[in-house]
Amino acid sequence: MTATVTLALVGGTGLTELDENVKSISVDTPYGEPSAPIREVQSGPVRLLFLPRHGNPHRFPPHCVNYRANLWALRKVGADHVLAVSAVGGVCEPYGPATLAVPDQLIDYTWGRDHTYCDSEHAALEHVDFTRPYEGPLRRLLLKAARDASIEVVDGGCIGVFQGPRLESSAEVEKARRDGCHMAGMTSLPEAGLARELGLDYAGLAVVSNWGAGVTPKPLSEDDIAETLKEPMLRVRALVRALLKALI
């Protein structure tokens, strides 16, 4: 790609660690305020945006994130592509702790979330094709960037999206496994569906922080999850840098 490209990064990775020349953009939307002001950095011919999904500081639980405002704001400021980084639990091999995965499917176990723009006067009614929730140029470029940078990722996988903020029960994880899920998360929906309605090229990068409830006898601990995420998040940042090169 030769023209200026705008990549939006949604998640918890630190944009200031990619570049110090950061500016803040406040955006109004018909759906209220996004989780936080959008942070912007120009990285060569690629314009990089960062939006912390849960706010800054981290304060919005998964079911209270204003997903509609977040995606609308990113499109309003010119995002061409959206890379969504999310921490998930592994349900089966090879999705063990510290694994990076580029998912290709979703199953929705949430309820009560504002999951569409089509019930608003600001968007026309449209039944978008969601056969392959993540299919698009960005997903292919992300996999290429991982290969070029020798960063191991699992290509594919289905995330079962739960309501949160509590972690799942062992029975819920077992049901998700029977349904064909490989990972359990809390934020990929309605985010991916809203991106599709807006025509945004949306890809996911899942960081496995723990085994799902009941997969191993070990009890789940927030401290253990945070500790497990430290090293793979370094690889996430390296992969984002490789992706920026692939987008040029």
Summary of the structure (lengths in Angstrom):
residues: 248
radius of gyration: 17.1
end to end distance: 4.8
largest distance: 51.7
contacts: 825
relative contact order: 0.21
helix: 30%
strand: 24%
